[in-house]
Amino acid sequence: MNNSITSTSVYQLLSRREIEILKLIVEGNIDKEIAKKLGISFYTVRTHHQNILSKTGQRNSTSLVHFALKNGLNIMLS
């Protein structure tokens, strides 16, 4: 895992849409729910999700959420 990425570099590393999807993942949404909320295809969300995992060096959504919170991403939980 690449845990050396800081929150600033994560914002530079991920696209705006990937950040938006990451926030929804951290809120506990699954890809199908994210697709519905954003009005985009499930497959588009799945591709973004896989790209986020790859770019952050994480293996699954659980480690991704931990990584996002640990690195201080600006995620407001509702």
C-alpha positions as CSV (number, residue, x, y, z in Angstrom):
1,M,0.0,0.0,0.0
2,N,1.1,3.5,-0.7
3,N,0.5,5.3,2.6
4,S,2.9,8.1,1.8
5,I,0.3,10.1,-0.1
6,T,-0.8,13.2,1.8
7,S,-4.3,14.8,1.6
8,T,-2.9,17.6,-0.6
9,S,-1.4,15.1,-3.1
10,V,-4.5,13.0,-3.1
11,Y,-6.5,16.1,-4.2
12,Q,-4.0,16.6,-6.9
13,L,-4.0,12.9,-7.8
14,L,-7.7,12.4,-8.1
15,S,-10.1,14.1,-10.5
16,R,-13.1,16.1,-9.2
17,R,-15.4,13.3,-10.1
18,E,-13.2,10.7,-8.3
19,I,-13.2,12.9,-5.2
20,E,-17.0,13.2,-5.4
21,I,-17.3,9.4,-5.7
22,L,-14.8,8.9,-2.9
23,K,-16.8,11.1,-0.6
24,L,-19.9,9.0,-1.4
25,I,-18.0,5.8,-0.7
26,V,-16.9,7.1,2.7
27,E,-20.5,8.0,3.5
28,G,-21.3,4.3,3.0
29,N,-22.8,4.3,-0.4
30,I,-22.3,1.3,-2.7
31,D,-21.6,1.8,-6.4
32,K,-25.2,1.2,-7.5
33,E,-26.4,3.9,-5.1
34,I,-23.7,6.3,-6.2
35,A,-24.7,5.8,-9.8
36,K,-28.3,6.6,-9.0
37,K,-27.4,9.7,-7.0
38,L,-25.1,11.1,-9.7
39,G,-27.3,10.0,-12.6
40,I,-24.5,8.1,-14.3
41,S,-24.0,4.5,-15.2
42,F,-23.1,1.9,-12.6
43,Y,-20.2,0.9,-14.9
44,T,-18.9,4.4,-14.9
45,V,-19.0,4.5,-11.1
46,R,-17.3,1.1,-11.0
47,T,-14.5,2.4,-13.3
48,H,-14.0,5.5,-11.2
49,H,-14.0,3.4,-8.0
50,Q,-11.3,1.0,-9.5
51,N,-9.2,4.0,-10.6
52,I,-9.4,5.6,-7.1
53,L,-8.3,2.3,-5.6
54,S,-5.4,2.1,-8.1
55,K,-4.3,5.7,-7.7
56,T,-4.3,5.5,-3.9
57,G,-2.7,2.0,-3.7
58,Q,-5.6,0.5,-1.8
59,R,-7.0,-3.0,-2.3
60,N,-10.7,-2.6,-1.2
61,S,-13.3,-0.1,-0.1
62,T,-12.6,-0.6,3.6
63,S,-8.9,0.2,3.2
64,L,-9.9,3.1,0.9
65,V,-12.2,4.6,3.6
66,H,-9.5,4.2,6.2
67,F,-6.9,5.8,3.9
68,A,-9.2,8.7,3.1
69,L,-10.0,9.5,6.8
70,K,-6.4,8.9,7.9
71,N,-5.1,11.4,5.2
72,G,-7.5,14.1,6.2
73,L,-9.6,14.3,3.1
74,N,-12.3,17.0,3.6
75,I,-15.3,14.7,3.8
76,M,-18.3,15.9,5.6
77,L,-20.4,13.0,6.9
78,S,-24.1,13.7,7.0
